[in-house]
Amino acid sequence: MLLKAQNITKQFGGLRALQDVSFDIEQGQIFGLIGPNGAGKTTLFNCLTGTYRPTFGKFTFAGKDITGLSEVKAAQRGIARTFQNIRLFKEMTALENVMVGRHSRTNAGLWGALVRDKRTSGEERDIHLRSQQLLGFVELKGSEDLLAKNLPYGHQRRLEIARALATDPRLICLDEPAAGMNPSEVSDLMLLIRKIRDSGVTVLLIEHHMKVVMGICDWLAVLDGGEKIACGPPERIRNDPQVIAAYLGTQH
């Protein structure tokens, strides 16, 4: 088991955003986390990746307790993420944005950066090469020198994914990657997510776009009001009465 979430609860004052949420993610899965707006999905991401600390509960990743680790420590353990609202360095080039992500895996330190020794120069060459490879992987080859702000919206989404992959994650958490995309971009994104999984990186996905969720996820967990109401393969979730009620309401 790659990731185990056990009874994750998060309170903000008197508001309980998550209540006893538990699930398991196996290595190599595309695992979808779905639910209506305000269900607690992004809060769960934030607890997992170090933005928040759970009030109660425990995350175990690759057999080790990672509950409450900082964002930097979580990334060093092998967990990367993207955000609902794109967070790129707009005035930097596409290549520079990916290189920023890659620098989290360097060892040169401040002294190496100052003296520019052979080891540091070698790391810089490796960072440059790997960043170019990742731009090719997300099909942005040829965009290396373009400023991030000048890329089309769908390409900015891909660039953020490339930057997350630059940290060499075992698990990548994608927060609504299809938001704002047109149908063609959505289809291309689905292919990219499968490609990421096939490269050996497990995927945890928050998404409202049901074509994406039902088309690529191996397993789904459904949140509503901060609680998990269903968990299983897409075909079962699609017909679950509680899930249908959560999304569409019930008739009285």
Contacts in CASP RR format, 6 or more apart in sequence:
PFRMAT RR
TARGET T0000
AUTHOR 0000-0000-0000
METHOD contacts of the structure
MODEL  1
MLLKAQNITKQFGGLRALQDVSFDIEQGQIFGLIGPNGAGKTTLFNCLTG
TYRPTFGKFTFAGKDITGLSEVKAAQRGIARTFQNIRLFKEMTALENVMV
GRHSRTNAGLWGALVRDKRTSGEERDIHLRSQQLLGFVELKGSEDLLAKN
LPYGHQRRLEIARALATDPRLICLDEPAAGMNPSEVSDLMLLIRKIRDSG
VTVLLIEHHMKVVMGICDWLAVLDGGEKIACGPPERIRNDPQVIAAYLGT
QH
1 24 0 8 1.000
1 25 0 8 1.000
1 26 0 8 1.000
1 27 0 8 1.000
1 60 0 8 1.000
1 63 0 8 1.000
2 25 0 8 1.000
2 26 0 8 1.000
2 27 0 8 1.000
2 28 0 8 1.000
2 29 0 8 1.000
2 61 0 8 1.000
2 62 0 8 1.000
2 170 0 8 1.000
2 171 0 8 1.000
2 202 0 8 1.000
3 24 0 8 1.000
3 25 0 8 1.000
3 48 0 8 1.000
3 59 0 8 1.000
3 60 0 8 1.000
3 61 0 8 1.000
3 171 0 8 1.000
3 202 0 8 1.000
3 204 0 8 1.000
4 23 0 8 1.000
4 24 0 8 1.000
4 25 0 8 1.000
4 59 0 8 1.000
4 60 0 8 1.000
4 61 0 8 1.000
4 63 0 8 1.000
5 21 0 8 1.000
5 22 0 8 1.000
5 23 0 8 1.000
5 24 0 8 1.000
5 44 0 8 1.000
5 48 0 8 1.000
5 58 0 8 1.000
5 59 0 8 1.000
6 22 0 8 1.000
6 57 0 8 1.000
6 58 0 8 1.000
6 59 0 8 1.000
6 60 0 8 1.000
7 20 0 8 1.000
7 21 0 8 1.000
7 22 0 8 1.000
7 56 0 8 1.000
7 57 0 8 1.000
7 58 0 8 1.000
8 18 0 8 1.000
8 20 0 8 1.000
8 21 0 8 1.000
8 22 0 8 1.000
8 44 0 8 1.000
8 47 0 8 1.000
8 54 0 8 1.000
8 56 0 8 1.000
8 57 0 8 1.000
8 58 0 8 1.000
8 59 0 8 1.000
9 16 0 8 1.000
9 18 0 8 1.000
9 19 0 8 1.000
9 20 0 8 1.000
9 21 0 8 1.000
9 54 0 8 1.000
9 55 0 8 1.000
9 56 0 8 1.000
9 57 0 8 1.000
10 16 0 8 1.000
10 17 0 8 1.000
10 18 0 8 1.000
10 43 0 8 1.000
10 44 0 8 1.000
10 47 0 8 1.000
10 52 0 8 1.000
10 54 0 8 1.000
10 55 0 8 1.000
11 17 0 8 1.000
11 55 0 8 1.000
16 226 0 8 1.000
17 40 0 8 1.000
17 43 0 8 1.000
17 226 0 8 1.000
18 40 0 8 1.000
18 43 0 8 1.000
18 44 0 8 1.000
18 47 0 8 1.000
18 54 0 8 1.000
18 223 0 8 1.000
18 226 0 8 1.000
18 227 0 8 1.000
19 225 0 8 1.000
19 226 0 8 1.000
19 227 0 8 1.000
20 227 0 8 1.000
20 228 0 8 1.000
21 44 0 8 1.000
21 221 0 8 1.000
21 223 0 8 1.000
21 226 0 8 1.000
21 227 0 8 1.000
21 228 0 8 1.000
22 228 0 8 1.000
23 31 0 8 1.000
23 221 0 8 1.000
23 228 0 8 1.000
23 231 0 8 1.000
25 31 0 8 1.000
25 171 0 8 1.000
25 202 0 8 1.000
25 204 0 8 1.000
25 219 0 8 1.000
26 202 0 8 1.000
27 170 0 8 1.000
27 202 0 8 1.000
28 197 0 8 1.000
28 200 0 8 1.000
28 201 0 8 1.000
28 202 0 8 1.000
28 203 0 8 1.000
29 197 0 8 1.000
29 202 0 8 1.000
29 203 0 8 1.000
29 218 0 8 1.000
29 219 0 8 1.000
30 193 0 8 1.000
30 194 0 8 1.000
30 197 0 8 1.000
30 202 0 8 1.000
30 203 0 8 1.000
30 205 0 8 1.000
30 216 0 8 1.000
30 217 0 8 1.000
30 218 0 8 1.000
30 219 0 8 1.000
31 202 0 8 1.000
31 203 0 8 1.000
31 204 0 8 1.000
31 205 0 8 1.000
31 217 0 8 1.000
31 218 0 8 1.000
31 219 0 8 1.000
31 220 0 8 1.000
31 221 0 8 1.000
32 204 0 8 1.000
32 205 0 8 1.000
32 206 0 8 1.000
32 207 0 8 1.000
32 213 0 8 1.000
32 217 0 8 1.000
32 219 0 8 1.000
32 220 0 8 1.000
32 221 0 8 1.000
33 41 0 8 1.000
33 44 0 8 1.000
33 45 0 8 1.000
33 204 0 8 1.000
33 205 0 8 1.000
33 206 0 8 1.000
33 220 0 8 1.000
33 221 0 8 1.000
33 223 0 8 1.000
34 41 0 8 1.000
34 206 0 8 1.000
34 207 0 8 1.000
34 208 0 8 1.000
34 213 0 8 1.000
34 220 0 8 1.000
34 221 0 8 1.000
34 222 0 8 1.000
34 223 0 8 1.000
34 237 0 8 1.000
35 41 0 8 1.000
35 208 0 8 1.000
35 222 0 8 1.000
35 223 0 8 1.000
35 224 0 8 1.000
35 246 0 8 1.000
35 247 0 8 1.000
36 224 0 8 1.000
36 225 0 8 1.000
36 246 0 8 1.000
36 247 0 8 1.000
38 225 0 8 1.000
38 226 0 8 1.000
39 223 0 8 1.000
39 224 0 8 1.000
39 225 0 8 1.000
39 226 0 8 1.000
39 246 0 8 1.000
40 223 0 8 1.000
40 225 0 8 1.000
40 226 0 8 1.000
41 175 0 8 1.000
41 206 0 8 1.000
41 223 0 8 1.000
42 84 0 8 1.000
42 175 0 8 1.000
42 206 0 8 1.000
43 52 0 8 1.000
43 226 0 8 1.000
44 223 0 8 1.000
45 51 0 8 1.000
45 81 0 8 1.000
45 173 0 8 1.000
45 175 0 8 1.000
45 204 0 8 1.000
45 206 0 8 1.000
46 52 0 8 1.000
47 53 0 8 1.000
47 54 0 8 1.000
47 59 0 8 1.000
47 68 0 8 1.000
48 59 0 8 1.000
48 74 0 8 1.000
48 79 0 8 1.000
48 173 0 8 1.000
48 204 0 8 1.000
49 71 0 8 1.000
49 74 0 8 1.000
49 75 0 8 1.000
49 79 0 8 1.000
49 81 0 8 1.000
49 173 0 8 1.000
50 68 0 8 1.000
50 69 0 8 1.000
50 70 0 8 1.000
50 71 0 8 1.000
50 73 0 8 1.000
50 74 0 8 1.000
51 71 0 8 1.000
53 67 0 8 1.000
53 68 0 8 1.000
54 67 0 8 1.000
54 68 0 8 1.000
57 67 0 8 1.000
58 65 0 8 1.000
58 67 0 8 1.000
59 65 0 8 1.000
59 66 0 8 1.000
59 67 0 8 1.000
59 68 0 8 1.000
60 66 0 8 1.000
61 77 0 8 1.000
61 78 0 8 1.000
61 79 0 8 1.000
61 171 0 8 1.000
62 77 0 8 1.000
62 170 0 8 1.000
64 77 0 8 1.000
66 73 0 8 1.000
66 74 0 8 1.000
66 77 0 8 1.000
66 79 0 8 1.000
69 77 0 8 1.000
72 104 0 8 1.000
75 104 0 8 1.000
75 167 0 8 1.000
75 169 0 8 1.000
76 104 0 8 1.000
78 167 0 8 1.000
78 168 0 8 1.000
78 169 0 8 1.000
78 170 0 8 1.000
78 171 0 8 1.000
79 169 0 8 1.000
79 170 0 8 1.000
79 171 0 8 1.000
79 172 0 8 1.000
79 173 0 8 1.000
80 164 0 8 1.000
80 165 0 8 1.000
80 167 0 8 1.000
80 169 0 8 1.000
80 171 0 8 1.000
80 172 0 8 1.000
80 173 0 8 1.000
81 164 0 8 1.000
81 172 0 8 1.000
81 173 0 8 1.000
81 174 0 8 1.000
81 175 0 8 1.000
82 157 0 8 1.000
82 160 0 8 1.000
82 161 0 8 1.000
82 164 0 8 1.000
82 172 0 8 1.000
82 173 0 8 1.000
82 174 0 8 1.000
82 175 0 8 1.000
82 177 0 8 1.000
83 160 0 8 1.000
83 175 0 8 1.000
84 175 0 8 1.000
84 176 0 8 1.000
84 179 0 8 1.000
84 206 0 8 1.000
86 156 0 8 1.000
86 157 0 8 1.000
86 160 0 8 1.000
87 160 0 8 1.000
88 97 0 8 1.000
88 148 0 8 1.000
88 149 0 8 1.000
88 156 0 8 1.000
88 159 0 8 1.000
88 160 0 8 1.000
88 163 0 8 1.000
89 96 0 8 1.000
89 97 0 8 1.000
89 100 0 8 1.000
89 148 0 8 1.000
90 147 0 8 1.000
90 148 0 8 1.000
90 149 0 8 1.000
91 147 0 8 1.000
91 148 0 8 1.000
91 149 0 8 1.000
92 100 0 8 1.000
92 147 0 8 1.000
92 148 0 8 1.000
93 144 0 8 1.000
93 145 0 8 1.000
93 146 0 8 1.000
93 147 0 8 1.000
93 148 0 8 1.000
94 135 0 8 1.000
94 140 0 8 1.000
94 143 0 8 1.000
94 144 0 8 1.000
94 145 0 8 1.000
94 146 0 8 1.000
94 147 0 8 1.000
94 148 0 8 1.000
94 151 0 8 1.000
94 159 0 8 1.000
95 128 0 8 1.000
95 131 0 8 1.000
95 132 0 8 1.000
95 135 0 8 1.000
95 144 0 8 1.000
95 145 0 8 1.000
97 148 0 8 1.000
97 159 0 8 1.000
97 162 0 8 1.000
97 163 0 8 1.000
98 131 0 8 1.000
98 134 0 8 1.000
98 135 0 8 1.000
98 159 0 8 1.000
98 162 0 8 1.000
98 163 0 8 1.000
98 166 0 8 1.000
99 127 0 8 1.000
99 128 0 8 1.000
99 131 0 8 1.000
99 166 0 8 1.000
100 163 0 8 1.000
100 166 0 8 1.000
101 163 0 8 1.000
101 164 0 8 1.000
101 166 0 8 1.000
101 167 0 8 1.000
102 127 0 8 1.000
102 130 0 8 1.000
102 131 0 8 1.000
102 166 0 8 1.000
102 167 0 8 1.000
103 127 0 8 1.000
104 166 0 8 1.000
104 167 0 8 1.000
105 166 0 8 1.000
105 167 0 8 1.000
105 168 0 8 1.000
106 123 0 8 1.000
106 127 0 8 1.000
107 119 0 8 1.000
107 123 0 8 1.000
108 117 0 8 1.000
108 119 0 8 1.000
108 120 0 8 1.000
108 123 0 8 1.000
112 119 0 8 1.000
112 120 0 8 1.000
113 120 0 8 1.000
130 166 0 8 1.000
131 162 0 8 1.000
131 166 0 8 1.000
132 141 0 8 1.000
132 144 0 8 1.000
134 162 0 8 1.000
134 165 0 8 1.000
134 166 0 8 1.000
135 141 0 8 1.000
135 142 0 8 1.000
135 143 0 8 1.000
135 144 0 8 1.000
135 159 0 8 1.000
135 162 0 8 1.000
137 162 0 8 1.000
137 165 0 8 1.000
137 195 0 8 1.000
137 199 0 8 1.000
138 158 0 8 1.000
138 159 0 8 1.000
138 161 0 8 1.000
138 162 0 8 1.000
138 165 0 8 1.000
138 192 0 8 1.000
139 158 0 8 1.000
139 188 0 8 1.000
139 192 0 8 1.000
140 151 0 8 1.000
140 155 0 8 1.000
140 158 0 8 1.000
140 159 0 8 1.000
140 162 0 8 1.000
143 151 0 8 1.000
143 155 0 8 1.000
143 159 0 8 1.000
148 156 0 8 1.000
148 159 0 8 1.000
151 159 0 8 1.000
153 180 0 8 1.000
153 181 0 8 1.000
154 181 0 8 1.000
154 185 0 8 1.000
157 177 0 8 1.000
157 181 0 8 1.000
157 185 0 8 1.000
157 189 0 8 1.000
158 189 0 8 1.000
158 192 0 8 1.000
161 172 0 8 1.000
161 174 0 8 1.000
161 177 0 8 1.000
161 192 0 8 1.000
161 196 0 8 1.000
164 172 0 8 1.000
165 172 0 8 1.000
165 196 0 8 1.000
165 201 0 8 1.000
169 201 0 8 1.000
170 201 0 8 1.000
170 202 0 8 1.000
171 201 0 8 1.000
171 202 0 8 1.000
171 203 0 8 1.000
171 204 0 8 1.000
172 196 0 8 1.000
172 201 0 8 1.000
172 202 0 8 1.000
172 203 0 8 1.000
172 204 0 8 1.000
173 204 0 8 1.000
173 205 0 8 1.000
173 206 0 8 1.000
174 193 0 8 1.000
174 203 0 8 1.000
174 204 0 8 1.000
174 205 0 8 1.000
174 206 0 8 1.000
174 207 0 8 1.000
175 206 0 8 1.000
176 206 0 8 1.000
176 207 0 8 1.000
176 208 0 8 1.000
177 189 0 8 1.000
177 193 0 8 1.000
177 205 0 8 1.000
177 207 0 8 1.000
178 185 0 8 1.000
178 186 0 8 1.000
178 189 0 8 1.000
178 207 0 8 1.000
178 208 0 8 1.000
178 209 0 8 1.000
178 212 0 8 1.000
179 208 0 8 1.000
179 209 0 8 1.000
181 189 0 8 1.000
186 209 0 8 1.000
186 211 0 8 1.000
186 212 0 8 1.000
189 212 0 8 1.000
190 211 0 8 1.000
190 212 0 8 1.000
190 215 0 8 1.000
190 216 0 8 1.000
193 203 0 8 1.000
193 205 0 8 1.000
193 212 0 8 1.000
193 216 0 8 1.000
194 216 0 8 1.000
196 203 0 8 1.000
197 203 0 8 1.000
205 212 0 8 1.000
205 213 0 8 1.000
205 216 0 8 1.000
205 217 0 8 1.000
207 213 0 8 1.000
213 220 0 8 1.000
213 234 0 8 1.000
214 234 0 8 1.000
214 238 0 8 1.000
215 234 0 8 1.000
217 234 0 8 1.000
218 233 0 8 1.000
219 231 0 8 1.000
219 232 0 8 1.000
219 233 0 8 1.000
220 230 0 8 1.000
220 231 0 8 1.000
220 232 0 8 1.000
220 233 0 8 1.000
220 234 0 8 1.000
220 237 0 8 1.000
221 228 0 8 1.000
221 230 0 8 1.000
221 231 0 8 1.000
221 232 0 8 1.000
222 228 0 8 1.000
222 229 0 8 1.000
222 230 0 8 1.000
222 231 0 8 1.000
222 237 0 8 1.000
222 240 0 8 1.000
222 242 0 8 1.000
222 243 0 8 1.000
222 246 0 8 1.000
223 229 0 8 1.000
224 242 0 8 1.000
224 246 0 8 1.000
229 242 0 8 1.000
229 243 0 8 1.000
229 246 0 8 1.000
230 236 0 8 1.000
230 237 0 8 1.000
230 240 0 8 1.000
230 242 0 8 1.000
230 243 0 8 1.000
237 243 0 8 1.000
END
